[in-house]
Amino acid sequence: MKLSRYIWKKMKGKMPGQEAVRQNLRLLHAGTDGTKEEELFYTEKINLLAGVLAAGLCFTILAWVLPLGQSSSLTEGRFLPRQKHTYRQELLMTPEDGETEEITIEVEPQKLSSEQSRELLARAVEEMESYILGENISLEEVRADLKLIRRIEGTPIEVEWGLDSYEVLNMDGTIRPEKLEEEGSIVELTARLICNGEEAVYRACVKVLPPILSTEEEFRRELAQKLEELQEKGGEKAQKELPEQINGKRLTWEEKKSLSPILILLLTLACTAALYGARDRELVRKTKERERQMQRDYAQIVSKLVLLMGAGAAVRTAWETIVRDYQAKREQEGTPLRYAYEEMALTLREMQNGIAEIKAYENFGLRCRIPCYLKLSVLLEQNLRKGNHGLTRLLKAEVQEAFEQRKELAVRAGEEASTRMLLPMILMLIVVMILILVPAGMSMQM
């Protein structure tokens, strides 16, 4: 709390929206200059923002030190632990004289039993076309390199390929454009799938048409081949080895940092800014609620003034009677705070402290800052300047107008309530439609 007060003293007068906050606090706390309330408001806000910021920074640091969502870590610079299931690990690779780039490595599980291997091979043969298509639409129209994979991702299956012709297609599936013809060339592919000593065969015919070449595939292919070689050598080891160099270029591997720390930090800053504005908006909301409450009470206050003045009481006496009646109800019955009556009580205290009655009524209208109360203060000032003639008649007309305004306020409040109910009603309609349409669709499929 002391730190918040210290920050407030240093930042006093420099906080965004401070003047509007000061004015709203004066409206909500009649009879004060708002200094203490302003200090309390900003110290509470600083405490809240500091708490959110500190929590966000702690989570950011933890997420950076212990990256979220990563299932493994490199050991000895280039070893990844194997698990029961195949998983992918995002790493950053830096060649000796090259730029750092992101690489996704698949870490395969340890070898399967013979029965499991046969089942896995059968499924792989059925899905082999989808594995080798690459960017092509179908095997009848091959315009880009095929993915004649040496290993099926996510499985321990190794693949050996055979082609009936190597004129237009290489063993790795890349196209040889210099030998292609416009009408295309037919090539028969034969794949021998091996998994823990079990084998299966896949055959397919492809029509190769002029392809679209990529300049980056050579390095990627060499990297994939190197990974396969290391997998063949260390498939039964508890850790997967990554290549140390390719074509004489040394590779540097490191784990890719999760975006979670950055996202947490950005969310923390966004929440801090949102909370700062939210407290100000809450204050504005209370000020508007004060205005609506005072407008609702206006007709009742003027009615009481007319009734008491009609019974022969002077304006000040009627004013004092209304204030004392309100204060008695507050003490005895626990009546909620009413801002209009609080402003009247403050006006009465001003008159009791020696301020001229006409000036007190003027201050009353200025503090209320609502047209109807400004009009009432003007009528009371004119009454003191020109006498009591015609004031009761004017106040009666004001009562009738005030009740009409109160009706309008009630109608407006009802319209606002119906508007706020529109979104929940739309959501309920969507839920009902889902409940009707989903069973209907399921029954039609059956």
LINDA-V869627 format. One line per field, one symbol per residue. ss: DSSP state (H for helix, E for strand, C for the rest). A space follows every 10 residues. Layout:
ss->???
This chain:
ss->CHHHHHHHHH HCCCCCCHHH HHHHHHHHCC CCCCHHHHHH HHHHHHHHHH HHHHHHHHHH HHHHHCCCCC CCCCECCCEE ECCCCCEEEE EEEEECCCCE EEEEEEECCC CCCHHHHHHH HHHHHHHHHH HHCCCCCECC EECCCCCCCC ECCCCCCEEE EEECCCCCEC CCCCECHHHC CCCCEEEEEE EEEEECCEEE EEEEEEEECC CCCCCCHHHH HHHHHHHHHH HHHHCCCCEE ECCCEECCEE EEEEECCCCH HHHHHHHHHH HHHHHHHHHH HHHHHHHHHH HHHHHHHHHH HHHHHHHHHH CCCCHHHHHH HHHHHHHHHH HHCCCCCCHH HHHHHHHHHH HHCCCCHHHH HHHHHHHHCC HHHHHHHHHH HHHHHHCCCC HHHHHHHHHH HHHHHHHHHH HHHHHHHHHH HHHHHHHHHH HHHHHHHHHH HHHHHC
